[in-house]
Amino acid sequence: MASQSNYGSHDSLHSDADELTAQAKRNNKSFSETTLTSNDNTGPSEPEENTLLYSTTSSARNDERWYNRPSIPIICVLMFLLCLSDMLFFTPNVGLTMTKVCTHLNDENIEDPEYQCDPAEVQVIVSEITSATLIISGVITTGTSMKWGGVSDRIGRVRALAYMGTIKVIGNLLHTLALLPSSPYSRWLIILTSCINAFTGGTFAFMATANSYVSDVTKQKDRTVQLSVVLSIMHATMGIGPMLSSFLIKFSDGRDQVPLFGSIAIGAIFTLLCFKLVREPRTEESRLKSQSEHDKHLQQMQEKKKSMVSDADNSKEKILAYTKYYAIEIFGLYKPMKKLWLKPTETGSLIPRYTVILLLALDLLSMSATIAMGPALILFATYRYNWRSVELGYLVSLLGILRSLMLVVLAPLLLKLLKKKFTALDRSVDNVDIISLRGSMICIFIGLCCMIRWNKHFQAIILYGFFASLGAIDSPTIQSTIIKYCSKNNTGEYFGGIALIRSFAMFVIPPLLLKIYASTVETKPELFFYVPLVSIAIAIFLTMFLGVHEEEQYSDSDVMSIDTTTDGMD
């Protein structure tokens, strides 16, 4: 293994760290400087080795300031700031859009003094705006989310987050200007400005980058719990953000614009922290290695382009050659996703490949019953219960707090109990994973049944949120289990591949649910709930095909996905 060849055993790691500390004191240098120098002079290292150097050595903790040490608390702070910025923007955005549409309808019918905008008509128009936004954003997100994982491998997790923050600040500012009462109404201006954030790769790209950060600073045995902690921060912020937004609206005499400007300010703080203060967890050597592989791929593509064009004898053949080359380039964008198509093991087993595919399918089905139904659920609440920004803020806050409590309190206890009864495996799916997934999906199924049965009462949403929060462990469990089968050298690309697949799902499922909702809002608005209900039922059935297999000691080369640097070029 790479860890043995470079550093030896974990005991020698600690002794090496002690020697570095003593040397640093003799030279009046900080431990961190000596460690970084040491890393540059050693061979390739894996994230768990970096974790020992950065996080577990007492000298490092004493000599470095807390904000200079890559750690779980640091990424939690960044997660909190960015999610708070998003959630402050979310609920007022819905209310402002509906107000903008209603004002526009009133202006169009100004000659009729008795006319008042019809809530059902507003719902249909806002659904169309939201659907168009989701489709356009989905196209953009699909083209960008897959790239952020590889970018974070090359330039670092923190720098990638900084660029994401910059795009978000610009996008939120322009969208706020489009929704101001002083701005003229334009459906396409609202849609296009709301799509700017899609260039960050969306929430899934941000989560993939954050998960890569976690993977860099944690060991495999702790990864599910740590991913749950980070995800709980997101959901806790989903609870705090809308509630804070509601308070700001209430104490500013109903001005929905106030939380939007607060969102922009917090996004700017996040971006400045990433550019100026937060330290990168990925070593310079690892980044250079990823950059070298990327440059090699680009060089191969350029050589292939020259070869293809030089073989063309006339203009028609050159056009065909260029067309083929750029088609290869476009399909090359899906390289991170293809990495999840794992090679057979040395014994020819395809169990890792099929397991990863099954886990991805479970993730998509679970998403359709939770995250993907969010836009339609919000519109349903505004229509069925006549809720506006303040009430929606309280709703989203409650759902976020419930999920956060599950992830930060109940999930670690559950995992601890399961690990006492079952053996946890580092390189394969185990009973702990299977029971966690099946149980969480059954909880989501029960929540949806409650929503359908008692949808005329607002308490049904609370029941759904409670049971869905009990199933919140499914996402970190799925992602942690997938990473068990993947190479540790390019975790950013694997998480990027997962983000891409999730982006595809968000490109299709939410607009579909909104289309169903818009078509049935006047007759049976709750009909769209049956789609996620069927999806989660299928997911529960598919968990029956997950099984514990004898754990094999895969080497990095065994679990590396198919090399895509030359795929499709021959």
Beta strands, then each sheet from edge to edge (+ up, - down):
end
